């Protein structure tokens, strides 16, 4: 049979499963990591995202979250962090070697601290992490510079989380 129709795969996408922490301080500022990345055309851009990363084989999501927070910002979790947001993005450009990402966001409340990841600046830079910053909701929603947030409309679900508290089940997010 000769067909010009594209091959349609029924295989499940190979997704990179990650955990992320919405770290809020006593002033309800959110700690974000600054990722220096390049787009599909090779142009550089900055993405501000919650600390976290991939779940290693044999790790539970809680263990991965604990490890990632120590590595990236030097925070040791002492309590269970509730799962508040769920994000699935099918796009191979986002996670090389995968068809996309699944990010599960957990809420961590703490007092403000100066982030100092156990990996150190050089190792974090190899993972494209170049600093951190505490952001207020107003700074996020009022931001009009070239830097991006992940998720892109971070201000909307963050405002809802701050107003309503922990949801009964994780809120689905888009890109």
Secondary structure, DSSP 8 states (H G I E B T S, - for coil): ----S-----S---EEEEEEEEEE-TT--EEEEEEEEE-TTS-EEEEEE-SEEE--TT--HHHHHHHHHHHHH-----S---EEEEEEEE-TTTSTTSSEEEEEEEEEE--------TTHHHHHHHTTEEEEEEE-HHHHHH--SS-EEESTTHHHHHHHHHHH-S-SS-EEE--
